[in-house]
Amino acid sequence: MSMFKVYVTRMIPEAGLEILRKVAQVKVWEGELPPPREVILKEVADVDGLVSLLTDKIDAAVMDAGKKLKVISNYAVGFDNISIPDATERGILVTNTPGVLTDTTADFAFALLMAAARRIVEADKHVREGKWKTWVPTGFLGQDIHHATLGLIGLGRIGYEMARRASGFSMKLLYYDVRRNEKAEKELGLEYVEIPELLRRSDFVSIHVPLTQDTYHLIGREELKLMKKTAILINSARGPIVDTDALYEALRDGVIAGAGLDVTEPEPIPADHPILKLDNLTIAPHIASASVATRTTMATMAAENCVAALKGEVPPNLVNPEVLKVRETSTRQGRLVGRAALEK
C-alpha cells in the first residue's frame, strides 16, 4: 500500500498520473464537468495531496476539510482559484505550472488576433452555410496586421512572447506593466505607455495580466471608449479582466471593430448570452494552452510538484514560499510541546 493519498479533480494526461501513482494512491474525478463542491469537500478529508484545476475553488473551507492536506498542486500557471493566504496560514504548500505554456499560449493569442482581424470565423461560417456565390471586392474586409500598432497590457512571459511574434509582422509595439522592462524595450523596440494612451493609439490590444483585485474589470465601458473604432481587443488571460456586458455593448454599437476571446466572464459563457450572436466576436473555450506537448508537460510538472511536497521537499514551483517559515515555526512549536510533555 502507498503511504500517501492524492485526489485529482479532473482527468489529466496519463504521464502525470503515472508519476503520482508511484508514490500514492490516486483517485481521479472522471466527469467531464468539474466535481461539485460537496464532492471536493468529501474527497479532501483523507488525502495528503490535491491536484486541482483553475475551475476548482479551493478556499479555507476546503482546506479545513482536508485535515491531512500538505500540498495543493494547481494544474495551471494561474492560481486565482486558490486562497493563498489561507493555505499559507495552514502550512499548505501551493504550486503551479509556470513557463511551460508560455510559447503555446502566445501562439494561440496571436492566432486569435489574426483570426479576429481577418474575420476568419465569419468567413468560414459564410462558406459552410452555402452563402458564397462569387468573389466580392468589399466582402469580409478586415484589419491589416502588418505595420499595425499592438498594445500589450502586461509584459510577463506570455506578453513578451506575444511581442516577439508581433515583431515578425513589423508591428509597432506599445506596452504597459506595473514594472517597466527596459531590457525588453531595447530588445524588441517596445514603447512604455500608460493604459489610456495605449488604448487610444493601438490597433490591437492584447491582455496578459493576472486576475487580481486591481485588474478585475480593468477594461470596462470607459476604457473601450478610448479605443479606435477599428481596434480589436484580445483576451487570453482571465475573463473577469474584461467587463463582458461593456464589451458586448461596444461590439454591438461599433465602439470597437471586434474582439477575440479565449476566456470569459462568466466561464463558460452561457449559450444564450447576447454577445454570442455578434459576428465581430471570435471566441474559443479557454484552449490557449491546449497542445498535446504542453498539456502533457503541465501534467508531469503538477505531479512532480505534488510528489516533492509529499516527500517533504520544497517543490520546484512553489507559489507561497512564505509557507516554509510557517511550517518551520509549527514544527519547532511541536517539538517544544513534546519536550515539555516528556519533562513532566
N, C-alpha and C positions, 0 to 999 in steps of 0.2 A: 504493500500500500504506500502511496505517495504521502509525504509529510504535509504538503500544502494543498489547499483547495483554491481554485480560481474560477470566477464566473465571468463569462464573456457575453456582453449584451447583444451581440449580433454575429452572424456567421462571417468570419474574416477569412482571407486566403489561408489555405491549409499549411503553408510554410510557417506561419506564426503559431498556429495551433500545435504543430509538431514540437516546436521549441518549448511551449508551455507544458505539454504532456510528459516531457522528460523529467520534470520536477514536481508536477502537481496533478491532482485530479481536476479535470477541466469539464465544466458544464457550459454549454452554449445555448443561448436563445436562438431558435432556428426559424422564428417567424419572419415574414417579410417586413412587417412594421416593427418599430421599436417596442421592447417589452413594456407593458403597463407599469406605472409607478409601484403599484402594490406587489408586482412580481419582483421588481428590483429590491424593494424593502425586505421581501421574504428571502430572496436568494443571497443577499449580502450577510445575512445573520450568521452564517457559519463558514465564511470564506476569508482567506488571508489576502487575496488579491482580486481586484476588479479591473477588467479591461472594458472601458466604456467608449461610446461614440459621442460625437457632438450633439446628437439628438437626445441624449440622456441627461436629465437634470440631476446632478449629483450634489446635493446640498447637505446641510447639517443633519437633517432627519435621516438621510440615507447613511451617513457616516456613523451616526449613533446606533443605527440598526446593525451596522457591521462591527460588532464588538471586537473582532479579531483583525479587522482590516488594517493592513500595513501599507498598501500601495493602491493608488488609482492610476492606471495606465491608460491615457486617452489616445485612441486611435485617430489622431488629428494633430495638426500643428496648432490650431487654436484650442483654447481651454476655457472659454467664457461660459461653458455649460457646467463648470465645476466651481464651487465656492472655495477658493484657495485659502482665504483666511481661516475658515472653519477647519479645513484639512490640516493646516499648519498647527492650529491650536490643539488638535487632537493627535498630533505627531504622525499624521499620514502623509506619505510621500506622494507627490503628483508628478506625472511625467507626460511628455507629448512626443510627437514625431516631426521635429523641425528639419528644414534643409532638403529632405528627400523629395518633397513635392514642389520645390521652387520652380524648376525648369518646366515641369509638366503643367503647373498652374499658369505660369507666364505664357506658355504656348497657347493654352486654351483662352486666356484673357485676350490675347492678340487675335486669335481666331474669331472670338466673339465680336471684337472691334471690326474686323474685316467683314464678317457676315452682316452685321448691322449697317455698316457703311454702304455696302453694295447691295443690300436688300435681298440677300441670297434666299432666305427662308420664304419671303414673299414670292419671289420668282419661282421657286420650287413648287410652292402650292399652286401657283397660276398654271404651271405646266400640267401638274397632276390632275387638276380639275378640268382639263381639256379646253382651257381658255386661250391657249397660244395659237393664234391664227396666222401671224406674219411678223416680220421684223419691224419694230416701231421706233422711229427716231427719238421719240420722247418717252419711251417705255422704261419704267423702273430706273429712273435717273437717281443715282446715289451720290455719295460724297467721296472725293478723292482722298486717298490715304497718303500717298507720296507727297512730300513737302508740306503736309498739313501740320498743325500745331497740336501736340499731345500734352495734356496737363495731368500729371500724376499726383494724386493725393496719397501720400505715404511712399517712402523710398526705403523700405526694408528690403529683404532678399528678393521678394517677388516683384516689387516695384522697380528695383534695379534691373532685374532681368527683362521686365517689360520695356524699360528704356533702351536696353541693348537691342532688343528686337526692333523697336521703332527706329533706331538709328540706321538700320539696314534699309529703311524706306525713306531715308533723308528727311525725317520729321524733325521739326523744331521741338525741343523738349523743355517743358516747364515742370517744376515740382514744388510741393510743399510737404514738409515733415516737421515734427516737433524738434528734431535735431537736424541742423544743416550739415550736408555731406559735401565738403569742398573737394574731397578726393574724387567723388563721383562726378562732380561738376566738371573737373578737368578731364577726366577720362571720357565722358560721354557728351560734353558740351551742354550740360544741364544748366538751366537758369532757375535760381531760387526766388519764389514769389509767395506772397500771402494768398490765402484761398480766394478772396474776392477777385483779385487780379487774375489768378489762374483761371477762374470760371469765365471771366469776361474775354480773355484772349484765346482760349483753347477751342479747337475744332472738335477734339475728343477729350473727354475727361474720364480717367480710369482710377478706380478706388482701390487702394492697397493698404488700408489701416486696420488694426484690430478693432473689435467691438468693445468699447468701454463706455463709461458714463459720459465722457467728453465727446465721443464720436457717435453716440446714439442720435439718429436723425440729423446727422451733420449736413446732409443735403436735403433741404426742405423747399417750401414754396419760394422763399426769398432767394435762396441760392440758385434755384433753377431759373428764376427770372433774370439772373445776372448772365446766364449763358447765351451764346449766339443762337438765333433761330435755326441755324443749320447744324448746330452742335449735336453730338451723340454722347450719351452717358453710359459708361461700362462699370458694372459692379460684379466682381468675382470674389469679394472679401466676405462680408456678412450682410444679410438682408436688412436688419434694422438701422444700418448706417444711412439708408435712404428712406425717406418717408414715402411709402407706397402710394398713399392717396394723393400726395402732392405730385408724385411722378406721373400718375395716371392723368391728372388734370393737365399737366404740362405737355404730355404726349397727345392727349385728345385735342387740346386747344392750339397746338402748334407753337408752344413756347420754346420747345426744342424739337429737333428733327426726328430723333429716335433714341432708343436705349437698347443695351444688351445686358441681360441679367443672368447670372448663374445662381444667384441667391435672392431670396425674397423675404418680405415680412407681411404676413406670417409665412412659415415654411413647413410644409408645402403650401403654395398659394392655392386658395380654394378654386375649384374648377369653374365656379360661376362668378369669379371676380371680374369686374368690367375691364380691367387692364388687359385681360387675355383676348379680348375682342379687337384690340388695336393691331393694325398691320405694321405699325412702326415700332413694335417691340419684338426683339429676338430674345428668346428665353430658353434656359436649359435647367434640368433638375439637379443642380448642385453637383456637377460632374467634372469640375476643373482638374481634379487630381486623378481622374478615372482612366489611367492607363494601366495595362497589365503589370508592367515593371514597377511602377510607382506604388500601386496599391499593395503589391506583394511585399515590397521593401518596407512600407508602412507597417504591415503585419509583423514582420520579423523584428522591426525596431520596437514596436509596442510590447511584443513578447519578451524581448531581451531586457527592456526597461523593467518589466514586471518581475522577471526571474532574478535580476540583480538585486532588486529591493527585497524580495523574499529571502534571498541568501544573506541579507544583512549588509550588502554592498551599496555604495552610492550609485544610483542608476546613471547611465550616460546622458540622459536628457531630463534632468530634474528641474521642474518648474519652480518649486518653492524651496530653495536651498536653506532658507532660514529655519526650516523644519528640523534640520540636523541639530541645531542648538536646543530646540525644544525637546527632541528625543534624548540628547545628551543630559540635559537637566533632569528629565524624568528618570533616566537610568540612574543618575547619581543619587537622586532622592530615594529611589527604590533601594539602593544599596545601604543608604543611611538608616532607613526604616528597618531593613533586615538586620543590620548590625545591632541596632538598638534592641531588637527583639531577642537576639542571641545573648546580649549582655544581661538581660533580665533573667 
